[in-house]
Protein backbone atom coordinates (compact mmCIF):
# COMPACT_ATOMS: atom_id res chain seq x y z
CA UNK A 1 0.00 0.00 0.00
CA UNK A 2 1.18 3.50 -0.83
CA UNK A 3 -0.07 6.54 1.05
CA UNK A 4 0.83 9.67 -0.90
CA UNK A 5 0.18 13.29 -0.02
CA UNK A 6 1.49 16.67 0.98
CA UNK A 7 2.94 17.47 4.38
CA UNK A 8 0.22 17.57 7.08
CA UNK A 9 -2.34 15.71 4.95
CA UNK A 10 -2.73 12.91 7.50
CA UNK A 11 -0.61 10.21 5.84
CA UNK A 12 1.11 9.03 9.02
CA UNK A 13 -2.13 9.22 11.01
CA UNK A 14 -3.86 7.00 8.46
CA UNK A 15 -0.98 4.52 8.53
CA UNK A 16 -1.20 4.49 12.34
CA UNK A 17 -4.90 3.59 12.17
CA UNK A 18 -4.07 0.79 9.71
CA UNK A 19 -1.26 -0.43 11.97
CA UNK A 20 -3.43 -0.38 15.09
CA UNK A 21 -6.18 -2.32 13.29
CA UNK A 22 -3.60 -4.94 12.29
CA UNK A 23 -2.32 -5.15 15.89
CA UNK A 24 -5.90 -5.64 17.11
CA UNK A 25 -6.07 -8.69 14.80
CA UNK A 26 -2.83 -10.11 16.22
CA UNK A 27 -0.32 -8.90 13.61
CA UNK A 28 3.18 -7.78 14.53
CA UNK A 29 3.49 -4.23 13.21
CA UNK A 30 6.61 -2.12 12.95
CA UNK A 31 6.85 1.58 12.06
CA UNK A 32 10.10 3.07 10.74
CA UNK A 33 11.27 6.09 8.85
CA UNK A 34 13.20 5.17 5.72
CA UNK A 35 16.50 6.53 7.07
CA UNK A 36 16.16 4.37 10.21
CA UNK A 37 15.35 1.34 8.01
CA UNK A 38 18.56 1.94 6.03
CA UNK A 39 20.64 2.45 9.18
CA UNK A 40 19.25 -0.67 10.86
CA UNK A 41 20.11 -2.77 7.80
CA UNK A 42 23.65 -1.41 7.60
CA UNK A 43 24.30 -2.04 11.30
CA UNK A 44 22.19 -5.22 11.57
CA UNK A 45 20.99 -4.00 14.96
CA UNK A 46 18.07 -5.35 17.03
CA UNK A 47 15.67 -3.10 15.14
CA UNK A 48 16.54 -4.97 11.92
CA UNK A 49 15.58 -8.25 13.60
CA UNK A 50 12.23 -6.71 14.56
CA UNK A 51 11.72 -5.72 10.92
CA UNK A 52 12.34 -9.32 9.87
CA UNK A 53 9.82 -10.55 12.48
CA UNK A 54 7.07 -8.10 11.51
CA UNK A 55 3.87 -8.97 9.65
CA UNK A 56 3.28 -5.36 8.61
CA UNK A 57 6.06 -2.86 7.99
CA UNK A 58 5.13 0.82 7.81
CA UNK A 59 7.85 2.95 6.17
CA UNK A 60 7.48 6.72 6.56
CA UNK A 61 9.34 9.59 4.87
CA UNK A 62 9.94 7.39 1.83
CA UNK A 63 12.16 9.28 -0.64
CA UNK A 64 11.60 12.44 1.40
CA UNK A 65 15.17 13.15 0.40
CA UNK A 66 16.87 11.75 -2.67
CA UNK A 67 18.63 8.46 -1.87
CA UNK A 68 22.23 7.80 -2.83
CA UNK A 69 22.91 5.06 -5.37
CA UNK A 70 24.02 2.78 -2.52
CA UNK A 71 20.84 3.49 -0.53
CA UNK A 72 18.66 2.92 -3.59
CA UNK A 73 20.24 -0.51 -4.17
CA UNK A 74 19.81 -1.37 -0.49
CA UNK A 75 16.15 -0.24 -0.49
CA UNK A 76 15.41 -2.17 -3.69
CA UNK A 77 17.08 -5.38 -2.58
CA UNK A 78 15.56 -5.45 0.89
CA UNK A 79 12.04 -4.32 0.07
CA UNK A 80 11.79 -6.81 -2.80
CA UNK A 81 12.66 -9.55 -0.30
CA UNK A 82 10.41 -8.23 2.48
CA UNK A 83 7.49 -7.63 0.11
CA UNK A 84 7.36 -11.38 -0.59
CA UNK A 85 6.76 -12.28 3.04
CA UNK A 86 4.86 -9.41 4.68
CA UNK A 87 2.65 -6.43 4.03
CA UNK A 88 4.28 -3.04 3.55
CA UNK A 89 2.80 0.44 3.81
CA UNK A 90 4.93 3.15 2.19
CA UNK A 91 4.24 6.76 3.18
CA UNK A 92 5.59 9.45 0.88
CA UNK A 93 5.07 13.10 0.09
CA UNK A 94 6.88 12.72 -3.23
CA UNK A 95 4.37 12.02 -6.01
CA UNK A 96 4.97 8.57 -7.50
CA UNK A 97 5.21 10.06 -11.00
CA UNK A 98 8.20 12.14 -9.82
CA UNK A 99 10.26 9.26 -8.44
CA UNK A 100 11.97 8.59 -11.77
CA UNK A 101 13.01 12.25 -11.96
CA UNK A 102 15.33 11.87 -8.96
CA UNK A 103 18.96 12.12 -9.97
CA UNK A 104 19.67 8.42 -9.37
CA UNK A 105 19.51 5.22 -11.44
CA UNK A 106 16.22 5.76 -13.30
CA UNK A 107 15.98 2.15 -14.45
CA UNK A 108 16.31 0.85 -10.89
CA UNK A 109 13.72 3.36 -9.63
CA UNK A 110 11.25 2.40 -12.37
CA UNK A 111 11.77 -1.34 -11.81
CA UNK A 112 11.38 -0.95 -8.06
CA UNK A 113 8.25 1.14 -8.50
CA UNK A 114 6.65 -1.33 -10.93
CA UNK A 115 7.33 -4.27 -8.64
CA UNK A 116 6.06 -2.53 -5.52
CA UNK A 117 2.99 -1.12 -7.26
CA UNK A 118 1.98 -4.51 -8.65
CA UNK A 119 -1.34 -5.31 -6.91
CA UNK A 120 -0.80 -2.41 -4.47
CA UNK A 121 -3.41 0.00 -3.21
CA UNK A 122 -2.60 3.70 -3.65
CA UNK A 123 -4.22 6.24 -1.36
CA UNK A 124 -3.69 9.91 -2.20
CA UNK A 125 -4.49 12.47 0.49
CA UNK A 126 -4.95 16.16 -0.17
CA UNK A 127 -4.83 19.11 2.21
CA UNK A 128 -7.98 21.19 2.19
CA UNK A 129 -7.87 24.78 3.29
C-alpha positions as CSV (number, residue, x, y, z in Angstrom):
1,X,0.0,0.0,0.0
2,X,1.2,3.5,-0.8
3,X,-0.1,6.5,1.1
4,X,0.8,9.7,-0.9
5,X,0.2,13.3,0.0
6,X,1.5,16.7,1.0
7,X,2.9,17.5,4.4
8,X,0.2,17.6,7.1
9,X,-2.3,15.7,5.0
10,X,-2.7,12.9,7.5
11,X,-0.6,10.2,5.8
12,X,1.1,9.0,9.0
13,X,-2.1,9.2,11.0
14,X,-3.9,7.0,8.5
15,X,-1.0,4.5,8.5
16,X,-1.2,4.5,12.3
17,X,-4.9,3.6,12.2
18,X,-4.1,0.8,9.7
19,X,-1.3,-0.4,12.0
20,X,-3.4,-0.4,15.1
21,X,-6.2,-2.3,13.3
22,X,-3.6,-4.9,12.3
23,X,-2.3,-5.2,15.9
24,X,-5.9,-5.6,17.1
25,X,-6.1,-8.7,14.8
26,X,-2.8,-10.1,16.2
27,X,-0.3,-8.9,13.6
28,X,3.2,-7.8,14.5
29,X,3.5,-4.2,13.2
30,X,6.6,-2.1,13.0
31,X,6.9,1.6,12.1
32,X,10.1,3.1,10.7
33,X,11.3,6.1,8.9
34,X,13.2,5.2,5.7
35,X,16.5,6.5,7.1
36,X,16.2,4.4,10.2
37,X,15.3,1.3,8.0
38,X,18.6,1.9,6.0
39,X,20.6,2.5,9.2
40,X,19.3,-0.7,10.9
41,X,20.1,-2.8,7.8
42,X,23.6,-1.4,7.6
43,X,24.3,-2.0,11.3
44,X,22.2,-5.2,11.6
45,X,21.0,-4.0,15.0
46,X,18.1,-5.3,17.0
47,X,15.7,-3.1,15.1
48,X,16.5,-5.0,11.9
49,X,15.6,-8.3,13.6
50,X,12.2,-6.7,14.6
51,X,11.7,-5.7,10.9
52,X,12.3,-9.3,9.9
53,X,9.8,-10.5,12.5
54,X,7.1,-8.1,11.5
55,X,3.9,-9.0,9.7
56,X,3.3,-5.4,8.6
57,X,6.1,-2.9,8.0
58,X,5.1,0.8,7.8
59,X,7.8,3.0,6.2
60,X,7.5,6.7,6.6
61,X,9.3,9.6,4.9
62,X,9.9,7.4,1.8
63,X,12.2,9.3,-0.6
64,X,11.6,12.4,1.4
65,X,15.2,13.2,0.4
66,X,16.9,11.7,-2.7
67,X,18.6,8.5,-1.9
68,X,22.2,7.8,-2.8
69,X,22.9,5.1,-5.4
70,X,24.0,2.8,-2.5
71,X,20.8,3.5,-0.5
72,X,18.7,2.9,-3.6
73,X,20.2,-0.5,-4.2
74,X,19.8,-1.4,-0.5
75,X,16.2,-0.2,-0.5
76,X,15.4,-2.2,-3.7
77,X,17.1,-5.4,-2.6
78,X,15.6,-5.5,0.9
79,X,12.0,-4.3,0.1
80,X,11.8,-6.8,-2.8
81,X,12.7,-9.6,-0.3
82,X,10.4,-8.2,2.5
83,X,7.5,-7.6,0.1
84,X,7.4,-11.4,-0.6
85,X,6.8,-12.3,3.0
86,X,4.9,-9.4,4.7
87,X,2.6,-6.4,4.0
88,X,4.3,-3.0,3.5
89,X,2.8,0.4,3.8
90,X,4.9,3.2,2.2
91,X,4.2,6.8,3.2
92,X,5.6,9.4,0.9
93,X,5.1,13.1,0.1
94,X,6.9,12.7,-3.2
95,X,4.4,12.0,-6.0
96,X,5.0,8.6,-7.5
97,X,5.2,10.1,-11.0
98,X,8.2,12.1,-9.8
99,X,10.3,9.3,-8.4
100,X,12.0,8.6,-11.8
101,X,13.0,12.2,-12.0
102,X,15.3,11.9,-9.0
103,X,19.0,12.1,-10.0
104,X,19.7,8.4,-9.4
105,X,19.5,5.2,-11.4
106,X,16.2,5.8,-13.3
107,X,16.0,2.1,-14.4
108,X,16.3,0.8,-10.9
109,X,13.7,3.4,-9.6
110,X,11.2,2.4,-12.4
111,X,11.8,-1.3,-11.8
112,X,11.4,-0.9,-8.1
113,X,8.3,1.1,-8.5
114,X,6.7,-1.3,-10.9
115,X,7.3,-4.3,-8.6
116,X,6.1,-2.5,-5.5
117,X,3.0,-1.1,-7.3
118,X,2.0,-4.5,-8.7
119,X,-1.3,-5.3,-6.9
120,X,-0.8,-2.4,-4.5
121,X,-3.4,0.0,-3.2
122,X,-2.6,3.7,-3.7
123,X,-4.2,6.2,-1.4
124,X,-3.7,9.9,-2.2
125,X,-4.5,12.5,0.5
126,X,-4.9,16.2,-0.2
127,X,-4.8,19.1,2.2
128,X,-8.0,21.2,2.2
129,X,-7.9,24.8,3.3
